[in-house]
């Protein structure tokens, strides 16, 4: 059992079987589960077979919050989620999320952004921006992040999270509650522009996805840098509920472009 209360600001712990245990006054909820079959459309090797010991690939806990903060979270159209990605391989690839894009904010030309934080483990955030056809990548970036690091997904970027560590990866995110994610565009292209695969010596490397018509070189960042003045030492949950103005950009992405 790994206690995540200090890093998250919430009474939660990670169990040995990769689930979250909620302490009072949080209400224990069942997660959404992605199984191996859900991952097949976005795999480099779609003929890969699941490890018999692990067919549940990751767990998503939606809309987590303390009762005293519900009113301010609802009033500001926000949602706080938690995701657990166990250590596993998907063929040659490291375990990852399916990936998705966000739609535009109604009446605006910019899509909803998202704010992430690593609570446990080692993450690689892969983000990409495509043209109107969805087949040409205009920009693609890989961002390594460790516990306490916060990463902003900019408007218009599709994204996945990859567990590049030997242990569990737990992430949290703040996002607008006013939209549904778009998964199909990434499934249609059999994943993101690059796959994150084993290099055979304990690390990872990138393998290009040939389904895209144009692929720029990947921009790789050694560590996360949100560029938004976020405090690594303060849990993202407490930062948000303590001063909800910090999260105004999640429903107003033009703030990011002006910042």
C-alpha angles and dihedrals in degrees: 000000000000117000110223099176097103095049096040103035089229132097096254135130135188115237126216089254093057099258130123121244114205121211127208132321089025115088114233110244133187115245130233108250131215111204128196093265089059090057099051096086091058100042126113088223107037090183091062116126125226121249104255089227094057126035095145103080104183145349130228123201109193131203099005117176144135114264092243091060099047096095096053092043093051093044090055096045094241138142132196117207137181127209129193117199112185121212107268143128128243097204102296092343129093115244111276145163120269092247133223148189128235125235124239119275107258110269093011136093093224128084125229114276126212137214122219136188132189113230099173136007135004122307138190113202111202115195130177141179119210136191124252092279092055089226102091119065115216097183135003127182137183117206122189115211137181136189112318095015117130125206129192117212103214122226113280098021124123114216150190134184120225125198102223095168134088093241138049121304118216121184134178128205140192114208140157114275092213103085145045121235121249110233101162099075091061093043089051089058095044091246138316125330092271133030120219107228139170116274090207095244102074099282138079139254137184126258118194121240105230094201091081116087095215129024126182121204112278116255108223123199120198094216139005119275115176093189090212102099094258117166113237091202096055119077110246092229093058092043090056101045092038093058112007090188085078087070099043090107091067090075095026107048093172086078088070094051091051095044 
